[in-house]
Amino acid sequence: MDSLPSVISEIINSKSVFATIYVQDELLNYDSITEAHQKLIIKYSNQETLELVLDTTNSPDLKFYCAQALVEYPSDNISDVFLDIILDTNSYQKKGWENTCIVSTISIGGVPMYKANQFLEDSLLKPKHKAILSNEIFQMDSIIIYNFFIEENGDDVFLGENFLRYVSKKNNKNKDFNISKLFMDVFFDRRIEGTWETQYTYGKMCGTAMTVPFLRQELEKRMKIYDSSNMAFQDKTDLYYFDLWLDSENKEIKVYGAEALIRLNNRGVVLDESQIKKIRRLKRSRKKIRTCAGCFIEDKRIKKILKPFSLK
């Protein structure tokens, strides 16, 4: 007779999640087994038992099924157990079984995120349930964004580029400014202001190799994004993003931000009064910043640098 312990035992022993099994070059379909295991986990468990299992098991297969089932119990704040799943950066590879070749790579972290977004599309979902689930998805997206742009000993440590790309693509479709704001805040903090000091140089080409400064690359990359079908949302995000630059304590970043906002203004984007005042103040500034032009590196006054850029 089926029970939760027997289902758990079967899942752990069969290793059915994402198992691509070949026997004498013939692919065996495991979708039906996976579906059956998922239904049984949902049938014999509740939120409390799911969280308990997730908190105690080392089986990636069992984590997968329980993480998917736990999505059906959304709450105002995601549980610590659910948080641990999202932050699980491990991938599990399993090979074995006599006369077979099992190739399986599982990344548990993305399971609740993908499942929750899929669940949100259910037309029968009640409005209250949908609102709570939407908030939970926002929290998961935030965790992924905040944990992607982390540097450790000079190397990037992140949950997974596919997760970030998924969140970004979803946001471009849904035009969620709160998620866009998170992307920009974290990227600015960790990549713009958090970059190497030697790259705080204003210019277009530097050195004998004519290398484009990092900040110039980032500015021009953003300015090239121009989607006529999405102009209002793009203008709003661009204004917010380069306002972060304009308010930076770093003078080089501040000047790049002023240039970007002037160029946006001359393209028809409306700046607010505080942005205009800050830009005009910078255009009068006699302070100097580090600039480059090919092999020549020198300190120039900000007013001279911004002279070619005029507000219309």
Beta strands, then each sheet from edge to edge (+ up, - down):
strand 1: 20-23
strand 2: 26-28
strand 3: 91-93
strand 4: 101-103
strand 5: 105-107
strand 6: 150-152
strand 7: 155-157
strand 8: 202-206
strand 9: 288-294
strand 10: 296-301
sheet 1: 2+ 1- 4+
sheet 2: 3+ 5-
sheet 3: 6+ 7-
sheet 4: 8+ 9+ 10-
end
